[in-house]
Amino acid sequence: MDFVKLGINSGLVEGLKKVKITVPTNIQQRAIPLIKENKDVIAQSETGTGKTLAYLLPIFEKVDAVRRENQVIILTPTHELAIQVQRQIELLTNNSGFGITSTTIIGSVNIKRQIEQLKKKPQIIVGSPGRVLELITSRKIKAHTVKTIVVDEADRLLDKHNLEIVQSVIKTTQRDRQLLFFSATLSEQTVEIARELMKSPELLRVDSEVKIPENISHIYFMADQRDKIAVFRKIYGIIKPQKAIIFINQNYKIEDTVAKLNYHGFNVTGIHGSSGKLERKQVMDNFRSGRISILVASDLAARGLDIEDVTHIFNLDLPEDSQFFLHRSGRTGRAGNSGCTVSIVTVDEKKILHKYEKMFGIKITGKNLYKGNLVEKRR
């Protein structure tokens, strides 16, 4: 199967070749034909499987480049994801020659500038639900011309904190608009909520096809739970990562970890799933710019992160779901760079690492600290 057989325009196909994308992923093969047929779609596929292109490619086919009007709204739960989607749109536009215009509309950004951008009548709007609804209500976004709404990371945008706003955005558009809900995870409750908003939707669940890239190495160290931060400090002093993310399972432990590391002079900050938008934006800006070199995060908070120069991932807790080990590892080794995942584990957690080795086809090498050096651990 190739993109031509999926009915994708030759200009888009050539544009994809410029970034070395020639074979559609499973989610792209299954979703693109349905979206081109104007069906409502609920789609679940792992992080890194090409979900964004799965909806953007058929959307590019459907947008009328001649008509200067708002035609597509893409809703995202975080500013980082909105910017990533916008970059993908710009890349497709530049590489394919399609004359499609787009803009990002997110909260905590100067609304006057956004209104100026909307005066140019971009065909695709990418943004956070709250700000998008605000600008629809003030008639700066013309919702009656919108033909497609995408809800990216639907599991988060259809939760109790966001559902009402997303529903309100959908209600402002015409009844014949198309709804596309994409997510890495989908509970049955989320699927039921989505069905109530859609017209006879097609449900797609694609099994994991993601492998951890070979440019990412994996090592582990043994430690009692109470000693993990002390062991981390020693490892960090030897490795001296350029930029690192530490993963913690519980939100309440993130602030405690940040406080302990700050006390010892580390340049560190943290985010968790309940971090506010302004706080999250400030933290991520500091991390991207290098003002902060260590980020402590939960799996939920790290959703949508795409930072090319992260050299190391540290697991102070092993994830509760094995797929999150894959997701965490994928935060390093971006853009062809090498990366390393470092797990600091207890005796009980070591058994879980062996399971990961078999599941993901990787080797996780044991290391010891010895006289200020990392030495290979004898099995």
Sequence and secondary structure as in RCSB ss.txt:
>XXXX:A:sequence
MDFVKLGINSGLVEGLKKVKITVPTNIQQRAIPLIKENKDVIAQSETGTGKTLAYLLPIFEKVDAVRRENQVIIL
TPTHELAIQVQRQIELLTNNSGFGITSTTIIGSVNIKRQIEQLKKKPQIIVGSPGRVLELITSRKIKAHTVKTIV
VDEADRLLDKHNLEIVQSVIKTTQRDRQLLFFSATLSEQTVEIARELMKSPELLRVDSEVKIPENISHIYFMADQ
RDKIAVFRKIYGIIKPQKAIIFINQNYKIEDTVAKLNYHGFNVTGIHGSSGKLERKQVMDNFRSGRISILVASDL
AARGLDIEDVTHIFNLDLPEDSQFFLHRSGRTGRAGNSGCTVSIVTVDEKKILHKYEKMFGIKITGKNLYKGNLV
EKRR
>XXXX:A:secstr
  TTTTT  HHHHHHHHHTT  S  HHHHHHHHHHHTT  EEEE  TTS HHHHHHHHHHHHS TTS S  EEEE
 SSHHHHHHHHHHHHHHHHHH     EEEE TTS HHHHHHHHTT  SEEEE HHHHHHHHHTTSS GGG  EEE
EESHHHHTSTTTHHHHHHHHHTS TT EEEEEES   HHHHHHHHHHSSS EEEE        TTEEEEEEE  G
GGHHHHHHHHHHHH  SSEEEE SSHHHHHHHHHHHHHTT  EEEE TT  HHHHHHHHHHHHHTS  EEEE TT
TTTT   TT  EEEESS  SSHHHHHHHHTTSSGGG  EEEEEEE HHHHHHHHHHHHHHT  EEEEEEETTEEE
E   
